[in-house]
Every structure is written in C-alpha cells, then in structure tokens.
Amino acid sequence: MPSPLPDHCQPLAAEETFRFACHPGVACFTECCRQLDLALTPHDALRLKKRLGLDSGSFLEQYVIVAWEEGMTFPACFLTMVDDGRASCVFLTKQGCSVYADRPAACRAYPAGRGVMRRGSQLEECFVLLREPHCLGFAEEQTQTAPEYFRAQGLEEYNRANDQLLRLHQHPRIQDGFRLSQSQLDQYIMALYNLDFFRQEIADGRIKMHRPLTTLELRALAGDDEELLLLGLRWLLQEYFNETAR
C-alpha cells in the first residue's frame, strides 16, 4: 500500500529527536523560500497585515491568492510569489526573510509538521519530518524533538489560534458531508481573513450574533484583532450550523 505522506516526508514521534538547524551559514539558506505553495492561516494573515501596516482588504489584494476548486471544503489562501523564474517568496531578500518575526506558521515549523485531530474536548497531535534533498540543515549538530523545536520557533501562539479553527474544520457536519454554498465561501474569507471589513459590517449592523456580545467580543469590535478572529469563528459556526455557544 502506498504511503499517504508526500515524498521525503516521514512520521516523527513526539519524543523522537532529529538533527537540524537553519542559519545564514548553511549553504542552502533561503532555498526553502522558493518553489513553494505557502498556505496562510487566518492567524498568519493577521500577523502579516499588522507587520506591513495594512488593512485586511489591502493585504488580501496585494499578497494573497484565494483558491477553491471542486472537492475542497473550505477555500485556501496562498501567499503570492515573485515571478522570478523560481517562485520566490515575496518577502525574501538577500539577507533572508524581511518579515521574520511575523513569518507564517509553516515557515516556523519547517522542516517539521504538525497534524491535529479533535476528539471531543481533547486534541491529538502527530508530527512529521520533511527531508527535502536541497536542505542541508540536517547536517548541523543541533538536536531536538518536534515539540522542543516548535517552542523554540515561537509556534505556541500560532498553534493555539489555529487549533481553534478545528471547531469549524472538523465539525461533525463537515465530516458528514456538509458543503458550503458560494455565499458561505465568501463569509469564510470575510470572517477569518478580511477582519477589518468584518468588524465594519458588525459595527454597521449588517452582521448580527444571535446572542449578546461578551466583554471580550466588544473589545474585538474596539480593535482587538485576535478576539475578532475568534468572534469571526463563532459567527461562522452560527451561520453554518446554527451554533451560538461562546
């Protein structure tokens, strides 16, 4: 039976160590920033638009390609790449990543990956290691487990935010075959990626929750984007599945 994992990808136990380090002294430095399809989570987009000083709509217009095709449950947002013959990341410079402190979760995690399954109120993690031929970081002396590596790369905040989305992405109705209409696809992008527009729609009364807003949700309307992202998730659960839990 063929492996369900991509080429050069292998399972990695949580307690299993691997050798890897990336820094400008490694000969392949920035090669992983080329020839890639970089999917952005809502938290990625939030961090980047703040870093660039853009509103959400401008960030989407300038830096994001929204993709959806038959068979996909939710649309995917990809970072645009430079048309330089190598599909380089738009934020790549000769010195490295120009948005390094706010780089996306996939960049932070490389060459490891994390999968999560929601089982009731519990989350089950699994890890993989991607050993691409071009990467010379595996010859470095530094050893760590995947959880240790993720903590060192500042992924805890990203993972907490992304795990919240499992309430939507792994909802029982989705697993039973529920599929979004075109208007619901548009709602998904607005509520999770176009936060400034979503905030304005609520403020203008065109979007309503089926219950009073909490103190934190009112703070979201006043400018707290992290809380607004959670409010957007709750609104989607309301609109798709008629759920009103906080």
Secondary structure, DSSP 8 states (H G I E B T S, - for coil): ---SS-TTEEEE-TT-EEE----TTSTTTTGGGBS---B--HHHHHHHHHHHT--HHHHHHHHEEEE--TT-SS-EEEE-EE-SSS-EETTEETTEETTGGG--HHHHHTTEEEEEEEETTEEEEEEEEE--TT--GGGSS-EEEHHHHHHHTT-HHHHHHHHHTHHHHT-HHHHTT----HHHHHHHHHHHT-HHHHHHHHHTTSS--SS---HHHHHHHHT-HHHHHHHHHHHHHHHHH-----
